[in-house]
């Protein structure tokens, strides 16, 4: 990027090394911090002005108490993740902090980026815990921030805003593709469409080899291994996803509790979260009771059934069959008795191919989104610490 240059002249400060021509000030030295006076019940869905509350969602209200540039921080809830920037008329909740009235040494949008990146680290200094329950005034007012020369602050904000615009554009594309794919899946799996393709009606148990669920109990966990105990939350975008929260088990435990799964097996979440799907591809996993497994016969394609299980029609059937008031549960009996319509194998493959193409396009943009967010995060770290300097024209 031609607007960026490296510079080696740094000094040590309370917030680490920064360029020698930067200053460090507490927020209360360069801005005003105060909380609102409104309550959640003051909102009006038809209100004229934005109303900032303690959630990521921005409500509406009939009044405004401030007109200008400001940063809004939720005082409790998801601390450090609910931060808004605005320049205009708005009102705000009594547990929301407004940072405004920036002095002429501080550019508001630059401050917004630095605050988003660093506030949670500042807040954690005030607690012995690894999380913050609520924000106290001094957590904000006494937070130190680096102050580059004002033209450099503006350039940093411009560069990061470019990434925000690209991210927002990609987010909108992803939302539109999700709507399109949902509509396409609903149309293709409709009775009218399938019957036009010569579909015949069956119960799910009639066209599958076996339907069962996972272990009703907790296995003995082990240290880091290549064997995992999974539940419905591990079924994401048709894949089994393990992460740092997934418990490991020993090979012995795996051999003791594993199910007879094969490459024609589909996994379905049936407890708590209902309807997540993944295709089993030989992973070393033991299923928990929140996961059902469905082994396809030779008259139904695995991918076709996977899409069918995720269709609005099938999810509506599952919803009607749920039991339990606190934790919802889908019984194996309801899964086995699910009515489905399937056309010939060639038609199933053609349908799966169309839906696969649509899903690949969505995944491509989701990967692009991840890359943009990673790039922005890395760039913020470099620009906001002065590790990389920006060129100021003139």
Secondary structure, DSSP 8 states (H G I E B T S, - for coil): -TTEEE---EEEETTEEEETT-EEEEHHHHSEEEE--B-GGG--TT-SEEEE-SSSSEEEES--SEEEEEEEEESBSSTTT-EEEEEEEEEEBTTEEEEE---TT--HHHHHHHHHHHHHHHHHTT-SSSS-SB--HHHHHT-EEEE--HHHHHHHHHHHHHHHHHHHHHHHHHHHHHHHHHHHHHHHTSHHHHHHTT-EEEEGGGGEEEEEE-BSS---EESS-S-EEE-GGGEETBEE---TTSEEE-HHHHHHH-----TTEEEEEEBSSEEEEEE--S--EEEBTTEEEEEE-TTS-HHHHHHHHHSHHHHHHHHHH-B-SSS-B--HHHHHT-EEEE--HHHHHHHHHHHHHHHHHHHHHHHHHHHHHHHHHHHHHHHTTTSEEE----
